[in-house]
Amino acid sequence: AGDGADEDLLDRLFRNDGSWMSQPGAWDDPERSLEQEGFWVVLEACVQAVPGLAGKAFILRELVGMEADEVCKELTLTRSNYWVLMHRARLRLRQCLDQRWFASEERESRP
């Protein structure tokens, strides 16, 4: 089920040639966002929402700090599958943060 959802997400975000359907929204000031406590709550929720092996691989690599080879061994993944999963995880994380954090910041900053 996860692969179909990933394919649907990729189809909505990218054209057949690999270019963006529409550019992701600009993150005005990522450093300021990182300093805000609420950001961490949203980030954690977004990371937890990354499904299946993509979520596990992302957590092991980026939060636990395991090397790519260690993640592959832990989850019995090939290197190429690992990179696909990490790409999918980052896409989902970007989409979630755009919707749940950066879009709300943009609304709050409007007069």
C-alpha positions as CSV (number, residue, x, y, z in Angstrom):
1,A,0.0,0.0,0.0
2,G,2.9,2.4,0.8
3,D,4.4,2.1,-2.6
4,G,1.2,3.1,-4.3
5,A,0.8,6.1,-2.1
6,D,4.5,7.1,-2.8
7,E,3.9,6.8,-6.5
8,D,0.8,9.0,-6.2
9,L,2.8,11.6,-4.3
10,L,5.6,11.5,-6.8
11,D,3.0,11.8,-9.7
12,R,1.5,14.9,-8.0
13,L,4.9,16.5,-7.3
14,F,6.9,15.8,-10.4
15,R,6.4,15.7,-14.2
16,N,7.6,12.7,-16.3
17,D,10.9,14.5,-17.0
18,G,11.6,14.8,-13.2
19,S,11.0,18.5,-12.9
20,W,8.7,19.9,-10.2
21,M,5.0,20.4,-11.1
22,S,5.2,23.6,-9.0
23,Q,8.2,24.7,-7.0
24,P,8.0,24.0,-3.3
25,G,7.2,27.1,-1.2
26,A,10.2,29.1,0.0
27,W,11.1,28.6,3.6
28,D,11.6,32.2,4.6
29,D,14.0,31.9,7.5
30,P,14.8,28.2,8.4
31,E,17.1,29.3,11.2
32,R,14.4,31.3,12.9
33,S,12.0,28.3,12.5
34,L,14.5,26.0,14.1
35,E,14.7,28.2,17.2
36,Q,10.9,28.0,17.7
37,E,9.8,25.3,20.1
38,G,6.7,24.6,18.1
39,F,8.7,23.7,15.1
40,W,10.1,20.7,16.9
41,V,6.7,19.4,17.8
42,V,5.6,19.6,14.1
43,L,8.9,18.1,12.9
44,E,8.5,15.1,15.2
45,A,4.9,14.6,14.1
46,C,6.0,14.8,10.4
47,V,8.8,12.3,10.9
48,Q,6.5,9.9,12.7
49,A,4.1,10.2,9.7
50,V,6.6,9.0,7.2
51,P,5.3,5.5,6.5
52,G,7.0,2.1,6.6
53,L,10.7,1.4,5.9
54,A,11.2,5.0,4.6
55,G,10.3,6.3,8.1
56,K,12.5,3.8,9.8
57,A,15.4,4.4,7.5
58,F,15.1,8.2,8.0
59,I,14.9,7.9,11.8
60,L,17.9,5.6,12.0
61,R,20.0,7.8,9.7
62,E,19.0,11.3,10.7
63,L,17.9,11.0,14.3
64,V,19.9,8.0,15.6
65,G,22.9,8.9,13.5
66,M,23.6,5.5,12.0
67,E,25.7,5.4,8.8
68,A,24.0,4.4,5.5
69,D,25.6,0.9,5.6
70,E,24.5,0.3,9.1
71,V,20.9,1.3,8.2
72,C,21.0,-1.1,5.2
73,K,22.2,-3.9,7.4
74,E,19.7,-3.2,10.2
75,L,16.7,-3.0,7.8
76,T,18.1,-5.6,5.3
77,L,18.1,-3.1,2.4
78,T,20.2,-2.7,-0.7
79,R,22.1,0.6,-1.1
80,S,19.9,1.6,-4.0
81,N,16.7,0.8,-2.1
82,Y,18.0,2.8,0.9
83,W,18.5,5.9,-1.3
84,V,15.0,5.5,-2.8
85,L,13.5,5.3,0.7
86,M,15.5,8.2,2.0
87,H,14.4,10.3,-1.0
88,R,10.8,9.4,-0.4
89,A,11.1,10.2,3.3
90,R,12.6,13.6,2.6
91,L,9.8,14.3,0.0
92,R,7.1,13.5,2.5
93,L,8.9,15.4,5.3
94,R,9.2,18.4,3.0
95,Q,5.5,18.2,2.1
96,C,4.4,17.8,5.7
97,L,6.5,20.7,6.9
98,D,5.3,22.9,4.0
99,Q,1.7,22.2,5.0
100,R,1.9,22.0,8.8
101,W,4.6,24.6,9.6
102,F,5.7,26.9,6.8
103,A,2.2,27.5,5.4
104,S,0.9,28.5,8.8
105,E,3.9,30.8,9.4
106,E,3.2,32.5,6.1
107,R,-0.5,33.0,7.0
108,E,0.5,34.5,10.4
109,S,2.9,37.0,8.8
110,R,0.4,38.4,6.4
111,P,-1.2,41.7,7.4
